[in-house]
Amino acid sequence: MENLVAHRIKNARILKCLSQQNVADEIGVSKQMVSKYEKGEALPSSSKFIKLSRLFGLKIDYFFSSFQIELGEINFRKKSTFSLKKQNSLKEQIKISLENYLWIEDVLSIDYTFKNIIEGIKIQSIEDVENVVLQLRNEWEIGIDPIHNIIQLLEDKEIKVIELFDVDEKFDGMATYVNNKFPVIVVNGNFPVERKRFTLLHELGHLLLNLPECNPKEEENFCNKFAAEFLFPKQIVIKEFGGKRDHITLTELISTQKKYGISIPAIVYRLVDSGILSKQRHTNFYKKIRFNSSLNREINLTRFETPENSNRYERLVYRALAQENISFSKASSLLNKNIEAVKESSLI
């Protein structure tokens, strides 16, 4: 018991980016006592547990939960200024979300084995990504049509998607396997929908692609290519815009953005990548928006109307509640909602 609680207290402190002295000052004990809590040499009293719960913003049952997970290798898609302390905090936030997710699946006896159907295809060059994407789309029976909801598609294919909202804006997304079994993609839920869609598919690339030996920058390029190709396949780029051109109108770009849920800068890049626009036209495009603030705002507007939100976890919690597998109190804790709000959603 002491070791379990000790582990939880330390992880919660890391989650909130607090020092042992910070915690000591907030709950009214010495730094040495906090150290003892984290080493399993002492247990907080009931009143101290309440203070710890409030300080960390976690339910008390968090400290006693033995359901724990092991995260696989994590490569954050982030800005270079995203500090190590914030990365460690984010890892704990992700672990809490995933522990709850897998716990509710366990309660409902949901089990599955994910199969990466393109794992055996070795990528030799960036050009190979195009064929791999087409094969994956065919295997998933989505052809080359526009994808209206990326999150729903991924969840239908047994890939867990977690959106984080109380998160540093420098964090984009990450992908990993949990307990060497469950594929998970985590994304910043505050992003505009087009950016969120691209990030989800970029992280899917990290999960699925069998890449050659390469440095991190090259790996990012492979995954960017995967995301762009998945959102807007080359065959469709040519179908929508025709052959080589000198000019593209903003009206055409906006129409494509609305249809495929891909940002205008990403569309322009696809036009260059598909040989429709020259690299010089691509350079001219960025020069225009750099020196024309109103055009820049127009270019970066969100126009894709289908929402990209993950609700599978919430649905599973309410399913467990309806089946009386869990109590209202537990549902409240899992959903981070007050009990009355949970009850109002459970009238039928």
N, C-alpha and C positions, 0 to 999 in steps of 0.2 A: 504493500500500500504506500509506504513512505517513498519508495523509488518512483512509483507511478506519479504521485502528487508532485514530487520534486521535479521530474521531467516536465510536467505540465506547467508548473510555475515558471520555470526557466524559459520554456518556449513562449509563454504568454508575455513575459518581459521582453523577449526578443521581438515578438510581434509588434509591441508598442514602442520599440526603439528606446527603451528605458534602461538606465543603469541600476545596479543594485542599490546605490544610494538614493536614486529617485524613488524607487519602490519603498525603501525604508522610511523616507521622509513622508510619503503619502499615507502609509498605513500605521505609522507611529511605533516603529521598532528600530533596532540598530541595523546597520549594514551587515554586521556579522550574523545577525539572526536571519536575514534574507539569504545569506550565503548558506546557512544551515538548512533552510527550507529547500534550497536548490540542490543540496547534496544528500537530502533524505535523512539528515541528522536530527531534524525537528519538524513537527507538524504545526501549521498555524491553528490557532483557536477558531471557534465558530465565528466570532466577531471579526477576526482577521481575514477569514475566508470571504466574508461578505465584503470587506473593504477591498480585497484583491479582485473580487468579481466586478465590483464597480470601477476600479481603477483600470482593469484590462478590458472592460466592456464585454465580458463573457459570463455565461450562466455558470452557476456553481457546479453543475453536473459535469462541466468540461474537465474540471480538475480530477475527477474520479473515473473518467471514461477510459476503459482498457482497450477500446477499439482504436488501434493505431495503424498507420500506413507507412510504407516506404516509397519515397519518391525516387524515380530513376534519374538519370543525368538530365540536368536542366541547363538550357542555353537561353537566357532571356533575350527577347527582342526589345532592346531598350536604347536609350540615349547613353552616350559615354559618361555623362555626369550622374548617372544613377548609382548612388553610393553602395558600398558593400553592406552597410548597416541596413539600408532600405531593401536591398536584395534579400537579406536574411529575414527581415520582417515580412516581406512578401511571400517567402517560402512558407513561413508559419501560417499566414493567412490562407494560402493555397491548401496546406495540409489540413487545416480545420474544415474548409469547405469540402474537401475530398473525403475526409473521415466521415462527415455527416452523410455525404452522397452514398458512399459504399455501405455505410451502416444501414441506411434505409433500404437499400437493395437487398442486403442480407436479411433484414426483417421480413421482406416480402418474398424471400427465397428466389430472387432473380439472379441467375448466373448465366454466363455465356463465355465463349472463347472468340476473341477477335482474330480475324485472319487478314493479313496484309497481302492482297492478291497481286501486288506488283513487286513484292519483295525479291523475287527471283530475277527481276530484270535489272541488270547492271547498267548504270548510266556511265557512259564513256565521255560524253561531251554535252554542252548546253543544248545542242540541237536534238539530242535524244529525248529531252523532256517532252517535246511536242507529241511524239508517238506514245510515250508512257501515259500522258494525260488522256489522250484519245482512248487508249485501252482501258484505263480506269473508268472513264465515263461510260464506255460500252459495258463493262462488267457491272457497273452500278445502274445500268439501264436508264441513263439520262441522256444518251445521245449527245448532240451538240446544241440542244435548246438552252435558252436562258434559264438560270437557276434562281428561283424567286426567294428561296430561304435556305441559306447555307447551313445555318445552325440546325434546322430541322433535318436536312440531308445528312449531316454528320451524326446526329443523334440516332437517326434511323439506321445508320451503319455501325452502331454500337460504339461510337466515339463520344466520350463525355465532353461536354462543353460547359465551362464555368465562366461567367462574366463577373468581373470585380469592378465595383463602382467607387468604393472608398480606397482609392489607390493612386499612387503618384502618377502624374501626367506623363512622366518620362518612360513609364512602362507601356509597351505595346502588347506583347503577348508571349506565350511560351507553350511548349508541348513536351510531354514526357509519357512514360509508362509507369503506372502505379502497381506496386507489388509484382513487377515483371509480367503483368497480365493485361491491365486495363489502360487503353490509350486515352489520354486527356489533353484537351487544348484549353488554355486559359487566355482570356482576352480582356483588354480594358473596355468595360461596358460604356464608358463615356464618349467613345469615339463616334464620329459621324458614320452613318451606316456603310458608305462605300469603303471607308478605311477599315472598318471592322470586318467586312467581308474579305477584303484583300488579306488582312492579318490572319484571319481564320485559315485561309487556304495556304498562306505562306507557312504557317505552323503545321498544317497537314503535310506539306512537303517535307518538313523536318521529320515527321513521324514515319512517312511511307517510302521516301526515295532511297534507293540503294546507290549512294554516291561514291565516286572514286575518292582516293586520298586527296584532300584539298584543305586549304587554309580557311578560317572562318569567313573571310570576305567572299571567297569563291562559293562557299556553301550558301551564303545569303543570296548570291546571284542565282544559283540553281533554284532556290526556293521562291525567289521573286518571279523567275521564269515560270515555275510551276503554277503559282497563284494567278499570274496574268493569263497563261494559257488555259487554265481551268475556267476562269471567269469569262474570257473572250477568246475562244479558239481561233487559230489562224484562218481556218476555212470560213468562219463567220466574219472575220475582219474583212476578208477579200469580198465575200458576198455583200456585206453592208456598204463597202466603200469602193469596190471595183479595183481596177489596176492602178498603176503608178500615177500619182497626181502631184500638181504643184501647189494646190490650195485646198483647204478644207474649211467649211463654214462652221461657225459656232452653233448654228441650228442643228447641223448634222451631229455634232459632238454631244449636244444636250439630249437629243433624241436617243442616241446610243447609250448615254449614261442612264437615262430613265429605264431603258429596256433591259440592260445587262447588269446594272448595279455596280458599275466600275467608274472610278473617278475620271474626269476629263484628262488630267495629266497622264494617267495610266493608259487611256485610250490613245493619246498621241504617241506614247512610247510604243504601243502595239502596232500603230501604223508604220512607224519607222522599222520596227522589228520584222514586220511582214513585207517590207520593201515598197510600201505605198508612198510614204513620204521619205525624203532624204534626211540624212543626219543634220544637214544645214538648216532644213525647215524646223527640225526639232530644236536646234539652238535658237533660231529666230523666235519660236514660240515662247521659250523661257525669257528671252530678252523683252518681248512685248509685255508679258505679265509682270516682269520685274519692275518695269518703268511705268506701268499703268495700273494704279491701285484699284480703280473701279473694275477694270477687266479682271484683275487678280481675284477680287471678291466674287465676281460673276462666275469665274472658272471653278472656284472652290466651293460653290454652293452644293448642299446635299439635295438631290432630287429623286433618288430612288425611294419609292413609296412603301415597299414591303418592309415591315419591321424585322429586325434581326435580334430576337431575344430568346434566351434559353429558359424554358419553363418545365422541362421534364422532371427535374428534382422536386420542384414544388408540387407537381402533379402526383409524384410518388409519395410524398409526405401526406397529402390529403387522401390518397388511396389507402395508405396504412391506417390513417385515422378513421376512415369510413369502415374499414374492416376490423376496427378495434384492436389492431396490432400495437398501437401506441395511444397514449393519453393526450388530452388537449394540452396539458402542461408540456409534454415532450414535443408535440407538434409546434407549440409556441417557441420552444427553445431552438428547434431545428430551423424554423423559418425566420427567427429573430423578429417575431411579431407578438403583440400582447394577446392574451388568451381570448379576450372579447372579439378581437379582429378575426381570430381563427374560427371562433364559434359562429360568427356572422357569415363566414364562407362555407359553413357546414350545416345548412338548414335542412337539406333534403335527406 
